[in-house]
């Protein structure tokens, strides 16, 4: 049985150990040590990474993954080591501390949601970017805001030492703790006094203040409850820094103060809607004039510059009402054209197939109206419709 140093001291970065076995595995060499500070994946927390050094040399054996298997901690490494070799294990501390901040922050948020509103944490995932928590009941926006405020208040104002214990069965019966399932055998209890008490095998900070900051990012309906996304500590700092950088850019682009960018964007969108309405009015006038120009012309092939797919459809509809035949409208350049083709009561499937074969591109639609794009020049398109 591997001695689990990470359970004794989550802040242990460097340790001495001995290789007890090494075997070739699917992802590398599976090395077992007699003792380790590397946390194995489990309980929603990803594994640690780092390296093993021999005789104090800098020849690193990289620890790529760590998993628990039948009481042993298996380190998947990029190189083998002989059984009996003395090694120095060195944890990737930046990764470990980040995971500790996320996991501890999740406990505090889940514990407070349970205390305040009776929410049960029924799902937890610690991703590379964000942490997600699934609660079994919905929360209002007001509760969402309260949860974030209360979690941070706990970090900054309470800050009592985190308690990690392994109580006896009799002692465990007297403890009110959270757990997603019934547990047997030795149970490890992690308590954030005033916020949470939960069965957990993961690594945690010593004091809530070491989490630094909890930022709830989003809340959406999930099954019977909600899924919350959050970031803590360094991730929260980096997230908010990126938000500030983006807001600073918006502030410069719109010549607005940093706390007035929302109003400036609202004005810009309103102005954009006015301009879109003016453009659509001018387009309708242009399309009506073209439709009148092609009255009774029969089949029409029409090119018009600078039209997006919706405007191209509206142009085709307008001309179809007057031409009395099939209308094929194109917009683009010799690098490629968008098209809209209509024929009231017609069947354009064969034409669309032949056009794809001759001109490339693709598209789709109904029997009597299709839209898409072709990779051909204007001359090639005109030649196709003249055949």
Secondary structure, DSSP 4 states (H G I P E B T S, - for coil): --EEHHHH-TT--EEEEEEEEEEE-SSSEEEEESEE-PPPSBTTBPPP-EEEEETT-S-EEEEEEEEEETTEEEEEESS---TT-EEEEEE-HHHHHHHHHHHHHHHHHHHHHHHHH---EEEEEE-SS-EEEEESS---HHHHHHHHHHHHHIIIII-PBPEEE---HHHHHT---B-SS---S---EEEETTTEEEE--S---SBGGGG--EEEEEEEEETTEEEEEEEEHHHHHHHHHHHHHHHHHHHHHHT--GGGHHHHHHHHHHHHHHHHHHHHHHHHHHHHHHHHHTTT-EEEEEE-TT--HHHHHHHHHHHHHHHEEEEEEEEEETTEEEEEEE-TT---HHHHHHHHHHH--EEEEETTEEEEEE-S-HHHHHHHHH-
